[in-house]
């Protein structure tokens, strides 16, 4: 979406230098560099360099799967000028619904169990997303307030449906054939999440829908004057975000073989952090998919690395909070520097 205009009489190689300068000035470049430095640092200080071991690399990819799916959801919503902080509770409810139905069809074979489980998780997520969209577009409630309220509502529904306890004893085939399965050494859940990221990047960069969501984030009033049906597009956006949260819930139960209804309280915060520090603007109009990937990897590296070097998990919350403040500060600096607020990277 970024436009570049070549100047008449441009010197040979100037265009290439401009591209390099843009790349070096991009958040994604610095995030990838920081990720690489952290990998070297944690490897050096971990006992017997366990951070870079094959088993831990697999764990890093597994940890990235759910975060990447939620990051895609929040990046698209932020691009359109909206929020959804109920993604974590949506994930929990989807995992509960998916796990309970998986138990009921456990004797039907892996194909049926897999299809029913992932379909149930996605449908559950989409329903929550549709309710969010209704509250935002029809009741005219700010999306931050709407999804904050839904965070509590959906969490309560998850507790009611599950009886306040985790769903355990899920069909082992889900975990064995997908949750911990690998393809060419790469965990299947990460491949699913990465495929979703690729599709999302194509949608954002190459389709009218991607252009329209950025236009809505840049100026909702202007988008409506141009004839865009913003209500319908917001409905699709919130439903898509819910579907991604549902997929993350499915990945969660296939990886651990049980739900975790008391967890995921910080997932929305982590997703927002990954998106914003990657270059997606809180005010909308700008989304960086490459930066999002770097932001997700950064969060996972920090969380995993702190554990590997025996730092208390409580410090991870502090680190995430500090990074979020830094990310928002950078976001404000980018805006104060001027420039277009209507692009995908």
Secondary structure, 3 states (H helix, E strand, C coil): CCCCCCCCCCCCCHHHHHHHHHHHCCHHHHHHHHHHHHHHHHHHHCHHHHHHCHHHHHHHHHHHHHHHHHHHHHHHHHHCCCCCCCHHHHHHHHHHHHHHHHHHCHHHCHHHHHHHHHHHHHHHHHHHHHHHHHHHHCCCCCHHHHHHHHHHHHHHHHHHHHCCCCCCCCCHHHHHHHHCCEECCEEHHHHHHHHHHHHHHHHHHHCHHHHHHHHHHHCHHHHHHCCCCHHHHHHHHHHHHHHHHHHHHHHHHHHHCCCCCCCCCCHHHHHHHHHHHCCCCCCCCEECHHHHHHHHHHHHHHHHHHHHCCCCCHHHHHHHHHHHHHHHHHHHHHHHCCCCCCEEC
